[in-house]
């Protein structure tokens, strides 16, 4: 059984609240969960209250081989929990940038908003 740590969406329209859950990989986004590990409230102003985690259980699931999604890995990093998957992805991204720079290919940068281009 492959386990993932992912978000499930709760709350009402325009007021999202996400629960951080350990689920079997084949279940749908809001399907059956194995264990609730915490919650994430993106609207909360106080950064310390935005992410609430049971870190002991999160570490337990990570030790058992659970794979966090990209978003959850980012949230875990904000709480100080490093995952090997996030570190591997960062290393792959840096390696790809180095190869692209060596070939002389422009590395994709986030587009800047230009007030002239948008017609304002």
Secondary structure per residue as TSV (DSSP state, phi and psi in degrees):
chain	resnum	aa	ss	phi	psi
A	1	X	-	360.0	119.4
A	2	X	-	-87.4	128.1
A	3	X	E	-110.5	137.3
A	4	X	E	-121.1	152.1
A	5	X	E	-106.5	114.3
A	6	X	E	-141.1	172.3
A	7	X	E	-93.5	144.9
A	8	X	E	-121.4	138.3
A	9	X	E	-89.5	133.0
A	10	X	E	-133.7	-177.8
A	11	X	E	96.4	-175.9
A	12	X	E	-105.6	-175.6
A	13	X	T	-63.5	134.3
A	14	X	T	64.0	12.5
A	15	X	E	-141.9	69.3
A	16	X	E	-74.5	151.2
A	17	X	E	-141.4	128.1
A	18	X	E	-113.4	135.2
A	19	X	E	-98.2	141.1
A	20	X	E	-98.9	116.4
A	21	X	E	-127.6	153.1
A	22	X	E	-94.4	121.4
A	23	X	E	-134.0	160.0
A	24	X	E	-72.0	142.4
A	25	X	T	-60.4	-28.4
A	26	X	T	-86.7	-6.1
A	27	X	S	-77.6	152.3
A	28	X	-	-69.8	172.2
A	29	X	T	-53.5	-48.0
A	30	X	T	-104.6	28.8
A	31	X	S	-82.7	-161.6
A	32	X	-	-65.4	137.4
A	33	X	-	-110.5	155.4
A	34	X	S	-88.0	-43.3
A	35	X	E	-159.4	138.1
A	36	X	E	-86.2	127.6
A	37	X	E	-106.0	-14.5
A	38	X	E	163.1	-166.7
A	39	X	E	-146.6	161.6
A	40	X	E	-133.3	123.5
A	41	X	-	-115.5	99.0
A	42	X	T	-68.8	-17.7
A	43	X	T	-84.6	-23.0
A	44	X	-	-57.7	130.4
A	45	X	S	-74.8	-39.6
A	46	X	S	-76.0	113.9
A	47	X	H	-61.9	-29.1
A	48	X	H	-72.7	-22.9
A	49	X	H	-96.9	-5.9
A	50	X	H	-65.7	-43.6
A	51	X	E	-117.3	121.2
A	52	X	E	-119.7	119.5
A	53	X	E	-129.8	149.5
A	54	X	-	-94.8	87.6
A	55	X	H	-61.7	-31.8
A	56	X	H	-62.3	-44.5
A	57	X	H	-73.3	-33.9
A	58	X	H	-62.4	-45.4
A	59	X	H	-64.4	-36.6
A	60	X	H	-58.9	-49.7
A	61	X	H	-66.7	-37.2
A	62	X	H	-65.4	-38.1
A	63	X	H	-66.8	-30.4
A	64	X	T	-78.4	-7.7
A	65	X	T	107.0	10.8
A	66	X	-	-67.7	140.0
A	67	X	E	-106.5	119.1
A	68	X	E	-77.4	147.6
A	69	X	-	-70.3	170.5
A	70	X	H	-59.5	-44.9
A	71	X	H	-65.3	-43.8
A	72	X	H	-66.0	-38.1
A	73	X	H	-61.6	-38.2
A	74	X	H	-66.2	-42.4
A	75	X	H	-65.3	-39.7
A	76	X	H	-64.6	-37.6
A	77	X	H	-64.9	-35.9
A	78	X	H	-64.4	-28.4
A	79	X	T	-90.5	-0.9
A	80	X	T	93.2	11.6
A	81	X	-	-102.5	110.4
A	82	X	-	-86.9	137.4
A	83	X	-	-115.7	147.0
A	84	X	H	-68.1	-26.5
A	85	X	H	-69.7	-39.0
A	86	X	H	-68.1	-39.3
A	87	X	H	-67.2	-39.4
A	88	X	H	-64.5	-40.8
A	89	X	H	-65.6	-41.2
A	90	X	H	-62.1	-41.7
A	91	X	H	-65.1	-41.7
A	92	X	H	-62.3	-42.4
A	93	X	H	-64.2	-43.0
A	94	X	H	-64.7	-39.8
A	95	X	H	-64.1	-41.5
A	96	X	H	-64.8	-39.2
A	97	X	H	-64.5	-40.5
A	98	X	H	-64.6	-41.2
A	99	X	H	-65.5	-43.1
A	100	X	H	-64.2	-39.3
A	101	X	H	-67.0	-37.9
A	102	X	H	-65.3	-38.3
A	103	X	H	-77.4	-17.1
A	104	X	T	89.6	14.8
A	105	X	-	-85.2	137.1
A	106	X	-	-68.1	133.7
A	107	X	-	-83.9	133.9
A	108	X	-	-63.1	125.5
A	109	X	-	-112.8	152.2
A	110	X	-	-61.3	136.0
A	111	X	-	-69.9	135.6
A	112	X	-	-89.9	142.6
A	113	X	-	-75.2	129.4
A	114	X	-	-116.6	122.9
A	115	X	T	-65.2	-28.7
A	116	X	T	-71.9	-37.5
A	117	X	T	-71.3	-29.8
A	118	X	T	-84.4	-4.6
A	119	X	T	86.3	18.7
A	120	X	-	-90.8	360.0
